[in-house]
Amino acid sequence: MKFQAVQKGTELHAFACECIRLGIKLPKNNKSLNCYVNDAIGFRMTPEQPLFYSDNSFGTADAICFRDELLRIHDLKTGVSPVSMRQLEVYTSLFCLEYDIKPSDIGVELRIYQLDEVLVHIPVLDDILQIMEKIIIFDKQIDKMKVEE
């Protein structure tokens, strides 16, 4: 049963990615998938965008755009488990590290689409800075451990 849910989530993400990439909007309603796809198209977002700081620290944003000093990251959740904005805050940190952008120089809006709701979050600057610091510290520690092996 769990495998089927995971497989369905994977297929829904692939479908959403193609819709966004091709600019195909879905019927306007309150369904998470439809809102996610339509918002991503409306904001001219890039779907399934890799974010890379190092071989030890990377991820893939479901949809992202950086325009007019505003970073938007949207995430489609197909499960029913409670969610946290922490993953999107990590993606924000990876973006800032990868492109050498100070979080204080930009605006950030994060969204999670789940259970026919849209959760919007404006992260606290100090939270992003702390995550960035942890990524840098842990990356160095992991590299050191790799050398010692």
ZAFI-186661 format. One record per residue: residue number from 1; x negated, y negated, z negated of N, C-alpha, C, O in turn. Coordinates in pm, 1 decimal. Layout:
! residues N
[NUM, [X, Y, Z], [X, Y, Z], [X, Y, Z], [X, Y, Z]]
...
//
This chain:
! residues 149
[1, [-83.3, 119.9, 0.0], [0.0, 0.0, 0.0], [-87.4, -125.9, 0.0], [-62.2, -218.3, 77.3]]
[2, [-190.4, -130.2, -86.5], [-277.5, -247.3, -93.3], [-349.7, -267.9, 39.2], [-365.1, -381.0, 85.4]]
[3, [-394.4, -156.9, 100.9], [-463.1, -167.2, 229.8], [-372.4, -230.8, 334.0], [-417.4, -313.8, 413.0]]
[4, [-245.0, -192.8, 335.0], [-151.2, -248.8, 431.7], [-135.6, -399.3, 410.7], [-126.8, -474.6, 507.6]]
[5, [-132.1, -443.4, 285.4], [-119.4, -586.4, 256.7], [-243.5, -661.1, 303.4], [-233.7, -770.2, 359.6]]
[6, [-360.7, -601.8, 279.9], [-486.0, -663.4, 323.5], [-489.7, -670.5, 475.9], [-526.2, -773.5, 532.6]]
[7, [-451.7, -560.9, 542.2], [-450.2, -557.5, 688.0], [-352.9, -661.5, 743.6], [-384.4, -730.6, 840.5]]
[8, [-235.9, -672.6, 682.8], [-137.3, -771.7, 727.3], [-194.3, -913.0, 711.6], [-178.3, -996.8, 800.3]]
[9, [-260.4, -938.9, 599.4], [-322.1, -1070.3, 577.2], [-427.8, -1101.6, 681.1], [-435.7, -1213.9, 730.9]]
[10, [-509.3, -1002.1, 713.9], [-612.7, -1019.1, 816.5], [-549.3, -1051.8, 951.3], [-595.7, -1141.1, 1022.3]]
[11, [-444.5, -980.2, 985.9], [-377.6, -1003.5, 1114.2], [-307.5, -1138.8, 1117.5], [-308.2, -1205.3, 1221.0]]
[12, [-247.0, -1181.2, 1006.5], [-181.8, -1312.8, 1001.6], [-284.6, -1425.1, 1016.5], [-258.6, -1525.5, 1082.7]]
[13, [-401.5, -1407.5, 954.4], [-507.6, -1507.6, 969.0], [-556.3, -1515.0, 1114.7], [-579.8, -1623.9, 1167.1]]
[14, [-570.8, -1400.5, 1178.4], [-613.8, -1399.1, 1318.2], [-508.7, -1465.2, 1407.3], [-542.8, -1541.3, 1497.9]]
[15, [-382.0, -1436.4, 1381.7], [-273.0, -1497.8, 1457.6], [-273.3, -1649.5, 1437.8], [-262.6, -1725.0, 1534.4]]
[16, [-285.5, -1693.4, 1312.9], [-288.0, -1836.6, 1282.7], [-406.2, -1903.9, 1350.5], [-392.7, -2013.2, 1405.5]]
[17, [-520.7, -1839.7, 1346.9], [-641.3, -1893.8, 1410.9], [-618.2, -1917.0, 1559.6], [-653.0, -2022.6, 1612.2]]
[18, [-559.8, -1819.0, 1627.4], [-533.6, -1832.1, 1771.4], [-431.9, -1942.3, 1799.1], [-448.2, -2019.2, 1893.8]]
[19, [-327.8, -1950.3, 1717.9], [-228.9, -2056.9, 1735.5], [-294.7, -2193.9, 1723.1], [-270.6, -2282.6, 1805.0]]
[20, [-377.5, -2210.7, 1620.8], [-445.4, -2338.8, 1599.0], [-540.9, -2367.3, 1714.2], [-542.1, -2477.4, 1769.2]]
[21, [-620.5, -2267.9, 1749.8], [-718.9, -2285.0, 1856.7], [-652.3, -2323.9, 1988.3], [-705.1, -2405.8, 2063.6]]
[22, [-536.5, -2264.9, 2015.4], [-465.5, -2291.1, 2141.0], [-366.4, -2407.4, 2131.0], [-307.8, -2447.8, 2231.4]]
[23, [-347.9, -2461.1, 2010.5], [-254.9, -2572.3, 1992.2], [-109.1, -2531.8, 2004.3], [-25.7, -2611.6, 2047.0]]
[24, [-77.9, -2408.3, 1967.1], [59.5, -2359.3, 1976.0], [126.4, -2374.7, 1840.0], [95.9, -2301.5, 1745.9]]
[25, [217.4, -2470.1, 1831.0], [289.0, -2492.7, 1705.2], [396.8, -2386.7, 1686.4], [450.7, -2331.8, 1782.5]]
[26, [426.3, -2359.7, 1560.3], [529.8, -2263.6, 1524.7], [656.6, -2340.3, 1486.1], [650.5, -2460.1, 1458.5]]
[27, [771.9, -2271.6, 1484.0], [895.7, -2341.3, 1447.3], [881.4, -2413.2, 1313.1], [823.0, -2360.5, 1218.3]]
[28, [935.5, -2533.3, 1307.7], [924.3, -2613.4, 1185.6], [1021.0, -2559.7, 1080.5], [1142.8, -2563.3, 1098.1]]
[29, [963.7, -2509.8, 970.8], [1041.5, -2463.4, 855.9], [949.4, -2464.3, 734.4], [839.6, -2519.4, 741.3]]
[30, [991.3, -2405.3, 625.3], [910.3, -2408.2, 502.2], [822.1, -2285.3, 485.2], [760.4, -2268.9, 380.0]]
[31, [814.4, -2199.7, 584.5], [730.8, -2080.2, 573.8], [583.3, -2120.4, 569.6], [539.1, -2206.8, 645.4]]
[32, [508.8, -2056.9, 480.5], [366.7, -2091.0, 462.4], [289.1, -2086.0, 593.1], [215.8, -2179.4, 625.5]]
[33, [304.7, -1977.8, 668.1], [230.5, -1961.3, 792.9], [260.2, -2076.2, 889.1], [168.6, -2135.1, 946.6]]
[34, [387.6, -2107.4, 906.0], [427.3, -2212.5, 999.6], [372.5, -2348.2, 956.5], [318.5, -2422.4, 1038.4]]
[35, [386.3, -2380.1, 829.5], [335.9, -2508.4, 778.0], [184.2, -2516.6, 793.7], [130.8, -2619.8, 834.3]]
[36, [116.0, -2408.7, 761.6], [-30.1, -2404.1, 772.9], [-74.5, -2429.2, 916.9], [-158.8, -2515.3, 942.2]]
[37, [-18.0, -2354.6, 1010.3], [-55.2, -2368.4, 1150.8], [-22.7, -2508.8, 1201.5], [-107.4, -2573.7, 1262.8]]
[38, [98.0, -2555.2, 1176.4], [140.8, -2685.1, 1228.5], [59.5, -2799.7, 1168.4], [24.4, -2894.3, 1238.9]]
[39, [29.5, -2791.6, 1038.6], [-53.2, -2895.2, 975.8], [-194.3, -2894.5, 1034.4], [-250.7, -3000.1, 1063.2]]
[40, [-250.8, -2775.6, 1051.7], [-386.5, -2766.1, 1106.4], [-392.5, -2824.4, 1247.8], [-488.3, -2893.1, 1283.2]]
[41, [-291.5, -2797.2, 1326.7], [-287.3, -2854.3, 1461.7], [-270.1, -3005.7, 1453.0], [-338.2, -3080.2, 1523.5]]
[42, [-180.1, -3050.9, 1367.5], [-155.0, -3193.8, 1353.5], [-276.7, -3272.1, 1307.3], [-298.2, -3385.2, 1350.7]]
[43, [-356.2, -3212.7, 1220.0], [-477.9, -3278.5, 1169.7], [-599.4, -3248.6, 1258.3], [-710.7, -3291.2, 1227.2]]
[44, [-578.4, -3175.8, 1368.0], [-686.1, -3139.1, 1460.8], [-800.7, -3068.1, 1388.5], [-917.1, -3106.6, 1399.5]]
[45, [-764.5, -2964.6, 1315.2], [-860.8, -2889.7, 1235.4], [-922.5, -2775.7, 1316.2], [-865.9, -2729.0, 1415.0]]
[46, [-1038.7, -2732.9, 1271.7], [-1107.7, -2618.1, 1330.3], [-1076.0, -2495.3, 1245.5], [-1098.6, -2496.5, 1124.5]]
[47, [-1023.8, -2389.3, 1307.5], [-993.9, -2269.0, 1228.6], [-1116.5, -2180.6, 1210.1], [-1207.3, -2179.3, 1293.2]]
[48, [-1117.2, -2107.0, 1099.9], [-1220.7, -2006.3, 1071.4], [-1361.0, -2061.6, 1091.3], [-1440.7, -2006.5, 1167.2]]
[49, [-1389.9, -2171.1, 1022.0], [-1518.6, -2239.9, 1035.8], [-1618.2, -2189.7, 931.3], [-1594.8, -2206.2, 811.6]]
[50, [-1729.6, -2128.5, 974.6], [-1832.4, -2087.5, 878.3], [-1895.7, -2209.7, 811.3], [-1917.9, -2312.8, 874.9]]
[51, [-1923.9, -2195.9, 683.6], [-1997.8, -2296.0, 606.3], [-2120.6, -2224.9, 552.5], [-2110.0, -2117.6, 493.3]]
[52, [-2237.2, -2284.8, 573.1], [-2360.7, -2213.6, 542.4], [-2458.8, -2306.5, 472.4], [-2498.3, -2410.0, 526.0]]
[53, [-2497.5, -2266.8, 350.6], [-2605.8, -2336.4, 281.5], [-2733.9, -2254.5, 290.0], [-2841.9, -2308.1, 314.9]]
[54, [-2720.3, -2123.8, 268.8], [-2836.7, -2033.9, 275.0], [-2786.2, -1891.9, 298.0], [-2665.7, -1867.6, 303.5]]
[55, [-2880.4, -1798.6, 311.5], [-2841.7, -1658.5, 326.3], [-2769.4, -1606.7, 202.0], [-2701.4, -1504.2, 207.1]]
[56, [-2784.3, -1677.6, 91.4], [-2722.7, -1636.0, -34.4], [-2591.9, -1708.9, -62.3], [-2516.3, -1667.3, -150.0]]
[57, [-2564.2, -1814.7, 8.8], [-2451.4, -1901.1, -24.9], [-2383.7, -1952.4, 102.1], [-2433.8, -2041.8, 170.3]]
[58, [-2268.0, -1892.5, 131.5], [-2196.0, -1926.3, 254.2], [-2051.0, -1884.8, 238.8], [-2014.6, -1817.9, 142.1]]
[59, [-1969.5, -1923.9, 333.1], [-1828.5, -1886.7, 332.5], [-1765.2, -1927.4, 464.2], [-1831.6, -1982.0, 552.4]]
[60, [-1636.5, -1900.2, 476.5], [-1562.7, -1939.1, 595.8], [-1433.5, -2006.6, 554.7], [-1349.3, -1946.1, 488.3]]
[61, [-1418.0, -2131.6, 594.1], [-1295.3, -2205.6, 565.8], [-1188.0, -2163.4, 666.1], [-1215.4, -2151.9, 785.6]]
[62, [-1066.1, -2140.5, 617.3], [-957.1, -2104.4, 707.9], [-934.8, -2214.8, 811.1], [-920.3, -2186.9, 930.1]]
[63, [-932.0, -2340.5, 765.5], [-918.5, -2455.3, 856.3], [-986.5, -2574.9, 791.4], [-973.8, -2597.3, 671.1]]
[64, [-1059.1, -2651.6, 872.8], [-1136.3, -2763.2, 818.6], [-1146.6, -2874.9, 922.5], [-1147.9, -2849.3, 1042.9]]
[65, [-1153.7, -2996.9, 875.0], [-1189.2, -3109.1, 961.5], [-1252.4, -3218.1, 876.2], [-1221.0, -3234.3, 758.2]]
[66, [-1341.4, -3291.4, 939.2], [-1406.1, -3406.0, 875.6], [-1396.5, -3521.3, 974.0], [-1462.6, -3523.2, 1077.9]]
[67, [-1312.5, -3617.1, 938.4], [-1286.5, -3728.7, 1028.0], [-1259.1, -3852.8, 944.3], [-1188.8, -3846.3, 843.5]]
[68, [-1314.2, -3964.4, 986.0], [-1291.8, -4092.2, 916.6], [-1326.1, -4082.8, 767.7], [-1254.5, -4134.6, 681.9]]
[69, [-1438.9, -4014.5, 739.8], [-1489.5, -4000.1, 602.3], [-1393.4, -3923.3, 510.9], [-1399.1, -3938.2, 388.8]]
[70, [-1305.2, -3841.3, 569.6], [-1213.6, -3758.1, 491.8], [-1233.6, -3612.2, 531.3], [-1220.5, -3575.1, 647.9]]
[71, [-1265.8, -3530.1, 430.8], [-1280.5, -3386.2, 450.5], [-1149.7, -3319.4, 410.5], [-1099.5, -3339.6, 299.9]]
[72, [-1095.4, -3239.8, 501.6], [-974.7, -3161.0, 473.1], [-1012.1, -3014.4, 485.1], [-1075.9, -2972.6, 581.7]]
[73, [-971.6, -2937.6, 386.1], [-988.9, -2792.3, 392.5], [-855.6, -2730.3, 352.8], [-801.8, -2758.4, 245.7]]
[74, [-802.8, -2644.6, 441.7], [-675.6, -2576.8, 417.0], [-699.5, -2426.7, 410.8], [-784.1, -2372.7, 482.0]]
[75, [-623.6, -2360.7, 324.5], [-639.6, -2217.1, 304.4], [-502.9, -2150.5, 306.8], [-411.6, -2191.9, 235.4]]
[76, [-489.4, -2047.9, 388.7], [-366.0, -1969.9, 395.6], [-381.1, -1848.1, 306.5], [-472.0, -1767.1, 325.2]]
[77, [-292.7, -1835.5, 210.4], [-291.6, -1719.1, 121.6], [-168.6, -1635.6, 154.5], [-56.0, -1684.9, 148.1]]
[78, [-190.2, -1509.4, 189.6], [-79.1, -1423.9, 228.9], [-33.3, -1331.3, 116.4], [68.7, -1263.6, 129.0]]
[79, [-108.8, -1328.3, 6.4], [-71.2, -1243.3, -106.5], [18.0, -1316.2, -204.4], [57.3, -1430.7, -182.1]]
[80, [49.3, -1248.0, -313.0], [137.2, -1306.0, -415.0], [63.1, -1336.8, -544.8], [121.2, -1392.3, -638.0]]
[81, [-65.0, -1300.9, -551.0], [-142.7, -1325.4, -673.4], [-160.0, -1475.7, -694.9], [-166.4, -1552.3, -598.8]]
[82, [-167.5, -1517.4, -822.0], [-192.3, -1659.5, -849.9], [-323.6, -1704.5, -785.9], [-419.4, -1627.5, -778.7]]
[83, [-327.1, -1827.7, -740.3], [-444.4, -1879.3, -671.5], [-506.0, -1994.9, -748.4], [-444.7, -2054.4, -837.0]]
[84, [-629.3, -2023.9, -710.8], [-702.9, -2133.3, -771.9], [-765.9, -2216.1, -660.6], [-801.3, -2163.6, -555.0]]
[85, [-779.1, -2344.3, -685.2], [-844.4, -2432.7, -588.9], [-996.4, -2418.1, -593.3], [-1066.4, -2480.8, -513.8]]
[86, [-1048.2, -2336.8, -684.3], [-1192.5, -2324.8, -701.3], [-1261.8, -2282.9, -571.8], [-1367.5, -2336.5, -538.5]]
[87, [-1203.7, -2187.8, -498.2], [-1263.6, -2143.4, -372.4], [-1278.4, -2262.0, -276.9], [-1381.6, -2275.5, -211.2]]
[88, [-1177.8, -2346.9, -268.6], [-1184.4, -2461.3, -177.6], [-1281.2, -2567.2, -228.4], [-1341.2, -2639.5, -149.0]]
[89, [-1296.6, -2576.8, -359.3], [-1398.1, -2666.7, -415.2], [-1538.6, -2615.7, -381.4], [-1628.9, -2695.0, -355.0]]
[90, [-1556.4, -2484.5, -382.4], [-1685.3, -2426.6, -341.7], [-1709.9, -2456.3, -193.9], [-1821.1, -2492.5, -155.8]]
[91, [-1607.2, -2441.2, -110.6], [-1622.7, -2473.7, 31.4], [-1658.5, -2621.3, 50.0], [-1740.7, -2655.0, 135.3]]
[92, [-1598.0, -2707.9, -28.4], [-1631.3, -2850.4, -23.5], [-1778.8, -2870.1, -56.3], [-1848.5, -2946.3, 10.7]]
[93, [-1825.3, -2801.5, -158.8], [-1965.6, -2811.5, -200.4], [-2058.5, -2758.2, -91.8], [-2161.2, -2819.4, -62.5]]
[94, [-2023.3, -2645.3, -32.3], [-2104.6, -2590.0, 76.4], [-2110.2, -2687.0, 194.3], [-2215.9, -2705.8, 254.3]]
[95, [-1996.8, -2748.4, 227.3], [-1993.1, -2845.4, 336.4], [-2087.9, -2961.2, 307.6], [-2166.9, -3000.4, 393.5]]
[96, [-2079.8, -3015.9, 186.6], [-2164.9, -3129.3, 150.3], [-2312.8, -3090.6, 153.2], [-2396.2, -3169.2, 198.3]]
[97, [-2345.8, -2971.4, 106.0], [-2484.7, -2926.5, 108.7], [-2532.0, -2902.2, 252.0], [-2642.2, -2942.6, 289.0]]
[98, [-2448.9, -2836.5, 331.9], [-2488.6, -2804.4, 468.8], [-2512.1, -2930.3, 552.3], [-2606.6, -2936.2, 631.1]]
[99, [-2427.0, -3029.7, 535.1], [-2437.0, -3149.8, 618.8], [-2500.6, -3267.8, 546.5], [-2498.9, -3380.5, 596.0]]
[100, [-2557.2, -3240.7, 427.9], [-2627.5, -3342.4, 350.0], [-2541.1, -3467.4, 330.3], [-2581.2, -3579.5, 361.5]]
[101, [-2421.4, -3443.2, 277.5], [-2325.5, -3550.4, 251.6], [-2304.7, -3562.2, 101.6], [-2286.0, -3462.1, 32.4]]
[102, [-2308.0, -3684.5, 52.3], [-2279.2, -3707.3, -88.9], [-2127.8, -3706.7, -108.5], [-2056.7, -3780.1, -39.8]]
[103, [-2077.3, -3625.3, -201.2], [-1933.2, -3620.8, -224.3], [-1873.8, -3757.8, -259.2], [-1756.7, -3784.2, -231.9]]
[104, [-1954.7, -3843.4, -319.1], [-1906.1, -3976.4, -356.5], [-1884.6, -4066.4, -234.3], [-1820.9, -4171.2, -244.7]]
[105, [-1937.8, -4025.4, -118.7], [-1926.6, -4106.3, 3.2], [-1804.7, -4071.1, 87.5], [-1777.1, -4136.8, 187.9]]
[106, [-1731.2, -3966.8, 46.5], [-1617.8, -3921.1, 128.1], [-1494.4, -3898.2, 41.6], [-1503.1, -3889.7, -80.9]]
[107, [-1380.9, -3888.5, 107.2], [-1258.6, -3842.6, 43.7], [-1240.8, -3695.0, 73.3], [-1291.0, -3645.0, 173.9]]
[108, [-1169.8, -3625.2, -13.7], [-1147.7, -3481.2, 5.7], [-1002.3, -3448.4, -28.2], [-949.8, -3489.6, -131.6]]
[109, [-939.5, -3373.7, 61.0], [-805.6, -3320.2, 32.6], [-807.5, -3171.0, 60.1], [-844.4, -3127.5, 169.2]]
[110, [-767.7, -3093.2, -38.8], [-764.3, -2947.6, -28.8], [-619.6, -2901.6, -35.5], [-539.9, -2955.7, -112.2]]
[111, [-586.2, -2801.8, 44.8], [-449.4, -2748.2, 44.4], [-451.2, -2596.7, 48.1], [-530.6, -2535.2, 119.3]]
[112, [-362.0, -2538.0, -30.0], [-337.1, -2394.1, -25.2], [-191.9, -2374.6, 15.3], [-101.0, -2436.0, -40.6]]
[113, [-172.2, -2287.0, 114.3], [-39.1, -2253.0, 164.2], [-8.9, -2110.4, 117.6], [-72.7, -2014.7, 161.7]]
[114, [89.4, -2097.8, 27.7], [123.3, -1965.9, -25.3], [267.0, -1965.0, -74.8], [315.3, -2063.3, -131.2]]
[115, [334.1, -1854.0, -53.2], [469.8, -1832.8, -103.0], [562.4, -1948.9, -67.4], [642.8, -1993.8, -149.0]]
[116, [549.0, -1996.1, 55.7], [631.3, -2104.0, 110.7], [619.2, -2234.3, 33.2], [713.4, -2313.2, 26.6]]
[117, [502.2, -2255.5, -25.0], [469.9, -2381.3, -92.4], [335.3, -2430.7, -41.2], [251.6, -2353.0, 4.7]]
[118, [317.0, -2560.5, -50.4], [189.3, -2621.3, -15.9], [136.5, -2689.1, -142.0], [196.6, -2783.8, -192.8]]
[119, [24.5, -2639.9, -191.2], [-39.9, -2700.1, -308.0], [-148.0, -2794.4, -258.0], [-236.3, -2754.0, -182.3]]
[120, [-141.1, -2919.2, -299.9], [-237.4, -3020.6, -257.3], [-322.6, -3058.8, -376.9], [-271.5, -3077.7, -487.3]]
[121, [-453.5, -3070.0, -354.2], [-546.7, -3098.9, -462.9], [-652.8, -3197.0, -414.7], [-713.8, -3177.8, -309.5]]
[122, [-673.5, -3301.3, -492.5], [-783.8, -3394.2, -470.9], [-886.5, -3361.9, -579.1], [-862.9, -3389.8, -696.7]]
[123, [-1000.9, -3303.1, -540.7], [-1095.5, -3258.6, -643.6], [-1163.0, -3374.8, -716.1], [-1177.0, -3484.9, -662.9]]
[124, [-1203.9, -3346.2, -838.3], [-1278.5, -3441.7, -919.9], [-1423.8, -3438.8, -872.8], [-1482.6, -3331.7, -857.8]]
[125, [-1480.2, -3554.8, -850.0], [-1616.8, -3565.9, -798.1], [-1716.3, -3487.3, -883.2], [-1801.0, -3416.5, -828.8]]
[126, [-1707.5, -3498.7, -1014.8], [-1801.4, -3428.0, -1102.6], [-1792.4, -3276.2, -1085.8], [-1893.5, -3206.7, -1096.1]]
[127, [-1672.6, -3225.0, -1060.1], [-1657.6, -3080.2, -1038.2], [-1734.1, -3035.6, -914.4], [-1801.1, -2932.3, -916.4]]
[128, [-1724.3, -3112.7, -807.3], [-1794.9, -3079.1, -682.9], [-1945.6, -3087.3, -704.2], [-2019.8, -3000.0, -659.2]]
[129, [-1990.4, -3191.3, -772.4], [-2133.9, -3206.1, -799.2], [-2187.1, -3089.9, -883.5], [-2296.8, -3040.2, -858.1]]
[130, [-2110.1, -3046.4, -983.5], [-2152.6, -2933.1, -1066.3], [-2162.5, -2804.5, -985.1], [-2255.6, -2726.1, -1003.2]]
[131, [-2066.6, -2783.3, -895.9], [-2071.2, -2664.2, -811.3], [-2192.5, -2669.8, -719.2], [-2261.3, -2569.5, -700.1]]
[132, [-2218.2, -2786.8, -662.5], [-2335.5, -2801.9, -575.8], [-2463.8, -2770.1, -652.3], [-2550.9, -2700.3, -600.4]]
[133, [-2476.0, -2819.8, -773.5], [-2594.3, -2792.1, -855.6], [-2609.3, -2642.8, -882.3], [-2719.6, -2588.7, -875.0]]
[134, [-2497.3, -2575.9, -913.6], [-2502.3, -2431.9, -939.7], [-2545.2, -2355.8, -814.9], [-2625.0, -2262.4, -823.2]]
[135, [-2493.1, -2395.1, -700.4], [-2531.3, -2328.7, -575.2], [-2681.5, -2340.9, -553.6], [-2747.6, -2242.5, -520.3]]
[136, [-2735.3, -2459.3, -572.1], [-2878.7, -2482.2, -552.8], [-2961.5, -2399.7, -651.2], [-3058.6, -2335.1, -611.9]]
[137, [-2923.8, -2401.7, -777.6], [-2997.7, -2327.9, -881.7], [-2991.4, -2177.9, -857.0], [-3094.4, -2110.5, -858.5]]
[138, [-2870.1, -2124.5, -834.1], [-2855.6, -1980.6, -814.9], [-2922.4, -1934.6, -685.8], [-2975.7, -1823.8, -679.9]]
[139, [-2919.9, -2017.3, -584.1], [-2985.8, -1982.4, -458.3], [-3135.5, -1963.1, -481.2], [-3194.8, -1867.2, -431.7]]
[140, [-3195.6, -2054.1, -556.0], [-3339.0, -2041.9, -586.3], [-3366.3, -1917.2, -669.5], [-3464.8, -1847.2, -646.0]]
[141, [-3279.8, -1889.2, -766.7], [-3299.1, -1770.8, -850.1], [-3286.9, -1642.2, -768.4], [-3364.4, -1548.5, -787.6]]
[142, [-3191.2, -1638.0, -678.9], [-3173.9, -1518.8, -594.5], [-3294.9, -1500.6, -503.2], [-3344.7, -1389.2, -487.0]]
[143, [-3341.9, -1609.8, -443.9], [-3461.5, -1601.1, -358.9], [-3581.4, -1549.8, -437.9], [-3659.5, -1468.6, -388.5]]
[144, [-3594.9, -1597.6, -559.7], [-3705.9, -1552.9, -644.7], [-3693.2, -1403.1, -674.7], [-3792.8, -1330.7, -673.1]]
[145, [-3571.8, -1357.2, -701.7], [-3550.6, -1215.8, -729.5], [-3580.9, -1130.5, -605.8], [-3634.3, -1020.3, -618.1]]
[146, [-3547.8, -1180.0, -489.7], [-3575.3, -1107.0, -365.7], [-3725.6, -1089.7, -344.1], [-3771.4, -984.1, -300.3]]
[147, [-3801.7, -1195.0, -375.5], [-3946.9, -1189.6, -359.6], [-4008.5, -1089.7, -458.6], [-4104.2, -1019.5, -425.9]]
[148, [-3953.1, -1084.6, -578.0], [-4004.8, -996.4, -683.4], [-3974.9, -849.2, -655.3], [-4041.7, -762.3, -711.4]]
[149, [-3878.9, -819.1, -572.2], [-3843.3, -678.7, -544.9], [-3945.5, -607.4, -462.8], [-3928.8, -489.3, -432.4]]
//
